[in-house]
Amino acid sequence: AASAASGAASGAASAATSSGAASSSRPAPTLEDRSRGRWASRNAGKFACQAGGRQVLQANELVAGQLDRLAERYKQVGTNKDWNSMVYSKAAKLIRGLDFVLTCSDQIRSRRGIGPKVAEKIDEALATGRLARLERMQSSTRGAVLDELCSVHGVGAATAAEWIARGVTSLADAEERGLLNERQKVGARFAEDLKLRIPRAEVTLIAAAVREALRTVLLDEGVPAGEVSSAAEAVPCGSYRRGKESSGDVDVLITRRDGGRSCDLLPRVCAALSAAGHEMHHLHDPFEKKEKEEGESCSYMGIVRLEGYATHRRLDLKVYPREEFAYALLYFTSSAY
């Protein structure tokens, strides 16, 4: 009887395995295209937003990177070149989403946004690894001044172009003319430091310093020591949360989970960071009185230098209510490559 039962069990297992194998080999079901005139099927893959979250192929990234830099340069040139900037930026995004190695622009000429001029630039980048137009724009005197001005936090392409139109020839010239506001003055002071990438290990330490400052704030508020870790949370986001080895700045998202007040959390965290010996410079004043209702989100932008470190780093802190925290976490982690 035992032998018969064993045989039956073995047969059942074999049948299940066979059934599972057949199931796994079966093609995945596809959704019926119910769009008018089968628009979705006819235009599949034509738009940059359809690229999804595929891993970028290295060969394609070289071309996309050239187009992105050209788009940024056109953006800096002025408003009459905004269309060029948008076209090349969209083309770069589309190329990053390809699941095959791009060897010729003809492979994607049917895609929306890939016109003759864009195709010409793609073929040039594929053949030479560079774009002559981009190099000419970068080597011009105006291009050099744009680069210097736009390297300052708070000075965008439009502002830089306006200053150049008024005769500004350098950052020092802009400072002498008194054109920089307080936020831009702070950015100019630390411009060289802020150009540097932040190693992952240092981002970890900065996030830990923010958590410790948050802990101090909660203890001062009267939250019992044993409940501090569950009362609030501070999570580093951006490229750090995506696993990158370095970051351009440090983004930390904060939320209260205990129902305590959060509308004045940022100025208290900033004060606690300073009290702990970390050097803080504000790109906007966290202590400025603002009408904030409980449950609203709020943000802080500043510059921090950890105690014992030589380099200043950009720090963004954001507070969101717990009901919105999961969505904010996804948003500020981003899906960028």
C-alpha positions as CSV (number, residue, x, y, z in Angstrom):
1,A,0.0,0.0,0.0
2,A,2.9,2.3,0.9
3,S,4.5,1.5,-2.4
4,A,1.3,2.2,-4.3
5,A,0.9,5.5,-2.4
6,S,4.5,6.4,-3.2
7,G,4.0,5.6,-6.9
8,A,0.8,7.7,-7.0
9,A,2.5,10.6,-5.3
10,S,5.4,10.4,-7.7
11,G,3.1,10.3,-10.7
12,A,1.2,13.3,-9.4
13,A,4.4,15.2,-8.9
14,S,5.6,14.3,-12.4
15,A,2.3,15.4,-13.8
16,A,2.5,18.7,-11.9
17,T,6.0,19.3,-13.1
18,S,5.0,18.5,-16.7
19,S,2.0,20.9,-16.3
20,G,4.2,23.6,-14.8
21,A,6.7,23.2,-17.7
22,A,3.9,23.5,-20.2
23,S,2.5,26.5,-18.4
24,S,5.9,28.3,-18.3
25,S,6.5,27.7,-22.0
26,R,3.1,29.2,-22.9
27,P,3.3,32.8,-24.2
28,A,2.1,35.5,-21.8
29,P,-1.4,36.7,-22.6
30,T,-1.5,40.1,-24.4
31,L,-4.1,42.8,-23.9
32,E,-6.5,43.5,-26.7
33,D,-5.8,46.9,-28.4
34,R,-9.1,48.7,-28.0
35,S,-7.8,52.2,-29.1
36,R,-9.5,53.9,-32.0
37,G,-8.2,52.5,-35.3
38,R,-5.7,50.4,-33.3
39,W,-3.7,53.7,-32.8
40,A,-1.6,52.1,-29.9
41,S,-0.4,49.2,-32.1
42,R,0.3,51.4,-35.1
43,N,2.4,53.8,-33.0
44,A,4.1,51.3,-30.7
45,G,7.6,52.4,-29.9
46,K,7.4,55.8,-31.6
47,F,7.4,57.9,-28.5
48,A,10.2,58.6,-26.0
49,C,7.9,57.9,-23.1
50,Q,7.4,54.3,-24.4
51,A,11.1,53.5,-23.7
52,G,10.3,52.3,-20.2
53,G,13.0,51.5,-17.7
54,R,15.3,49.3,-19.7
55,Q,19.0,49.2,-18.9
56,V,20.8,51.6,-21.3
57,L,23.2,49.9,-23.7
58,Q,26.7,51.5,-23.3
59,A,27.1,52.1,-27.0
60,N,23.8,53.9,-27.1
61,E,24.7,56.0,-24.1
62,L,27.7,57.5,-25.9
63,V,25.4,58.9,-28.6
64,A,22.6,59.9,-26.1
65,G,25.2,61.7,-24.0
66,Q,26.4,63.8,-27.0
67,L,22.8,64.7,-27.8
68,D,22.0,65.7,-24.2
69,R,25.1,68.0,-24.1
70,L,24.0,69.6,-27.3
71,A,20.5,70.1,-25.9
72,E,21.9,71.7,-22.8
73,R,24.0,74.0,-24.8
74,Y,21.1,75.1,-27.0
75,K,19.1,75.7,-23.8
76,Q,21.9,78.0,-22.5
77,V,22.0,80.0,-25.7
78,G,18.6,81.5,-25.3
79,T,14.8,81.2,-25.7
80,N,14.9,81.2,-29.5
81,K,16.8,77.9,-29.3
82,D,14.5,76.1,-26.9
83,W,12.9,74.0,-29.6
84,N,16.4,72.6,-30.6
85,S,17.0,71.8,-27.0
86,M,13.8,69.9,-26.6
87,V,14.2,68.0,-29.9
88,Y,17.7,66.7,-29.0
89,S,16.8,66.0,-25.4
90,K,13.9,63.8,-26.6
91,A,16.1,62.0,-29.1
92,A,18.6,61.2,-26.4
93,K,15.8,59.8,-24.2
94,L,14.5,57.6,-27.0
95,I,18.0,56.3,-27.8
96,R,18.5,55.3,-24.1
97,G,15.3,53.3,-24.2
98,L,16.4,51.1,-27.2
99,D,16.8,47.4,-26.6
100,F,19.3,47.0,-29.4
101,V,22.6,48.6,-30.3
102,L,22.2,51.6,-32.6
103,T,24.5,51.5,-35.5
104,C,22.7,53.8,-38.0
105,S,20.0,56.5,-37.7
106,D,18.0,54.6,-40.3
107,Q,17.1,52.1,-37.6
108,I,15.0,54.7,-35.8
109,R,14.0,57.1,-38.6
110,S,10.4,56.0,-38.3
111,R,10.3,57.1,-34.6
112,R,8.6,60.3,-33.7
113,G,11.1,63.2,-33.3
114,I,13.9,61.7,-35.5
115,G,14.0,64.2,-38.4
116,P,16.8,64.7,-40.9
117,K,18.8,67.1,-38.7
118,V,18.6,64.8,-35.7
119,A,19.4,61.8,-37.8
120,E,22.5,63.6,-39.2
121,K,23.7,64.3,-35.7
122,I,23.2,60.7,-34.6
123,D,25.2,59.4,-37.6
124,E,28.0,61.9,-36.9
125,A,28.2,60.8,-33.2
126,L,28.2,57.1,-34.2
127,A,31.0,57.7,-36.8
128,T,33.2,60.1,-34.8
129,G,32.1,59.9,-31.2
130,R,31.6,63.6,-31.1
131,L,29.5,66.5,-32.5
132,A,31.3,69.3,-34.3
133,R,28.5,71.7,-33.6
134,L,28.7,71.0,-29.9
135,E,32.5,71.5,-29.9
136,R,32.2,74.9,-31.7
137,M,29.5,76.1,-29.2
138,Q,31.7,75.0,-26.3
139,S,34.8,76.6,-27.6
140,S,33.3,80.0,-28.2
141,T,33.9,82.9,-25.8
142,R,30.2,83.1,-25.1
143,G,30.1,79.4,-24.4
144,A,32.9,79.7,-21.9
145,V,31.1,82.5,-20.1
146,L,27.8,80.6,-20.1
147,D,29.5,77.6,-18.5
148,E,31.1,79.7,-15.8
149,L,27.9,81.5,-14.9
150,C,25.7,78.4,-15.0
151,S,28.1,76.6,-12.7
152,V,26.8,78.8,-9.9
153,H,23.8,77.4,-8.0
154,G,20.8,79.7,-8.6
155,V,22.0,81.0,-12.0
156,G,20.1,79.3,-14.8
157,A,20.6,79.5,-18.5
158,A,18.0,82.3,-19.0
159,T,19.7,84.5,-16.2
160,A,23.2,83.8,-17.6
161,A,22.0,84.8,-21.2
162,E,20.4,88.0,-19.8
163,W,23.7,88.9,-18.0
164,I,25.8,88.3,-21.1
165,A,23.4,90.4,-23.2
166,R,24.1,93.2,-20.6
167,G,27.8,92.9,-21.2
168,V,28.9,90.5,-18.4
169,T,32.1,88.7,-19.4
170,S,32.8,86.5,-16.3
171,L,31.5,85.5,-12.9
172,A,33.8,88.1,-11.2
173,D,32.3,90.7,-13.5
174,A,28.8,89.8,-12.5
175,E,29.8,90.0,-8.8
176,E,31.4,93.4,-9.3
177,R,28.2,94.7,-10.9
178,G,26.2,93.5,-7.9
179,L,24.0,91.2,-10.0
180,L,24.1,88.2,-7.7
181,N,21.4,87.8,-5.0
182,E,22.1,86.3,-1.6
183,R,21.4,82.7,-2.8
184,Q,23.7,83.1,-5.8
185,K,26.4,84.6,-3.7
186,V,26.5,81.4,-1.5
187,G,26.5,79.3,-4.7
188,A,29.4,81.3,-6.2
189,R,31.4,81.0,-2.9
190,F,31.3,77.2,-3.1
191,A,31.0,76.7,-6.8
192,E,34.2,74.7,-7.2
193,D,33.3,72.3,-4.3
194,L,29.7,71.8,-5.7
195,K,31.1,70.7,-9.1
196,L,32.6,67.6,-7.4
197,R,30.8,64.3,-7.2
198,I,30.0,63.0,-3.7
199,P,31.3,59.5,-2.9
200,R,28.6,57.1,-1.7
201,A,30.3,56.6,1.6
202,E,30.1,60.4,2.3
203,V,26.4,60.5,1.3
204,T,25.9,57.8,3.9
205,L,27.6,59.9,6.6
206,I,25.6,63.0,5.7
207,A,22.3,61.1,5.8
208,A,23.4,59.7,9.2
209,A,24.1,63.2,10.5
210,V,20.6,64.3,9.4
211,R,19.1,61.3,11.2
212,E,21.1,62.1,14.4
213,A,19.9,65.8,14.1
214,L,16.3,64.5,13.7
215,R,16.8,62.3,16.8
216,T,18.0,65.3,18.8
217,V,15.0,67.3,17.8
218,L,12.6,64.6,18.8
219,L,14.3,64.0,22.2
220,D,14.2,67.8,22.9
221,E,10.5,67.6,22.0
222,G,9.9,65.0,24.7
223,V,9.6,61.9,22.6
224,P,10.9,58.9,24.8
225,A,14.3,57.6,23.7
226,G,12.8,54.2,23.1
227,E,10.2,55.5,20.7
228,V,12.4,57.9,18.6
229,S,13.2,55.4,15.9
230,S,9.6,54.7,15.2
231,A,8.4,58.4,15.6
232,A,10.1,59.7,12.5
233,E,12.1,58.5,9.5
234,A,14.8,60.1,7.3
235,V,15.7,58.4,4.0
236,P,18.4,59.4,1.5
237,C,16.9,59.4,-2.0
238,G,18.0,60.3,-5.5
239,S,20.9,58.5,-7.1
240,Y,22.0,57.1,-3.7
241,R,18.9,55.1,-3.3
242,R,19.3,53.9,-6.9
243,G,22.6,52.4,-5.9
244,K,25.0,54.8,-7.6
245,E,28.6,55.1,-6.4
246,S,28.5,58.9,-6.4
247,S,25.9,61.7,-6.3
248,G,25.7,65.3,-7.4
249,D,23.9,66.3,-4.1
250,V,22.3,64.7,-1.1
251,D,18.5,64.4,-0.9
252,V,17.0,63.3,2.4
253,L,13.2,62.7,2.7
254,I,11.7,63.1,6.2
255,T,8.4,62.1,7.7
256,R,6.7,62.0,11.1
257,R,5.1,58.7,11.9
258,D,3.8,59.5,15.4
259,G,1.5,62.3,14.5
260,G,3.8,64.9,16.1
261,R,4.2,68.4,14.6
262,S,6.3,68.6,11.4
263,C,5.6,72.1,10.0
264,D,8.6,73.5,11.9
265,L,10.8,70.4,11.7
266,L,13.3,71.7,9.1
267,P,14.6,74.7,10.9
268,R,15.0,72.6,14.1
269,V,16.9,69.9,12.1
270,C,19.2,72.5,10.6
271,A,19.9,74.1,14.0
272,A,20.7,70.6,15.4
273,L,23.1,70.0,12.5
274,S,24.9,73.2,13.2
275,A,25.0,72.5,16.9
276,A,26.6,69.1,16.2
277,G,29.6,70.9,14.6
278,H,28.6,70.6,10.9
279,E,29.0,73.8,8.8
280,M,25.7,74.9,7.3
281,H,25.1,77.5,4.6
282,H,21.5,78.3,3.6
283,L,20.3,78.7,0.0
284,H,17.1,79.9,1.5
285,D,16.5,80.8,5.2
286,P,15.0,77.8,7.0
287,F,14.2,80.1,10.0
288,E,12.1,82.6,7.9
289,K,8.6,82.7,9.2
290,K,6.2,81.1,6.8
291,E,2.5,80.3,7.1
292,K,2.6,76.5,7.0
293,E,-0.3,74.3,8.1
294,E,0.3,71.0,9.7
295,G,0.3,68.2,7.1
296,E,1.8,70.3,4.4
297,S,5.1,69.4,2.7
298,C,8.1,71.7,3.0
299,S,11.6,71.8,1.6
300,Y,15.1,73.1,2.5
301,M,18.0,73.8,0.2
302,G,21.5,74.3,1.6
303,I,25.1,73.4,1.7
304,V,26.8,71.3,4.4
305,R,30.3,70.5,5.3
306,L,30.6,67.6,7.7
307,E,32.8,68.1,10.7
308,G,36.3,66.8,9.8
309,Y,35.7,67.0,6.1
310,A,37.1,69.7,3.7
311,T,34.5,69.7,0.9
312,H,31.1,71.5,0.9
313,R,28.2,69.5,-0.4
314,R,24.6,70.4,-1.6
315,L,21.9,69.2,0.8
316,D,18.2,69.1,0.2
317,L,15.8,68.2,3.0
318,K,12.1,67.5,2.3
319,V,9.4,66.8,4.9
320,Y,6.2,65.0,3.8
321,P,3.2,63.8,5.8
322,R,3.2,60.1,6.4
323,E,0.2,59.6,4.1
324,E,2.2,60.9,1.1
325,F,5.6,59.6,2.1
326,A,5.6,56.4,0.0
327,Y,4.7,58.4,-3.2
328,A,7.3,61.1,-2.4
329,L,9.9,58.4,-1.9
330,L,9.2,57.0,-5.4
331,Y,9.2,60.5,-6.9
332,F,12.5,61.7,-5.3
333,T,14.3,58.4,-6.0
334,S,13.4,58.9,-9.7
335,S,14.0,56.4,-12.5
336,A,16.9,58.2,-14.1
337,Y,19.8,56.2,-15.3
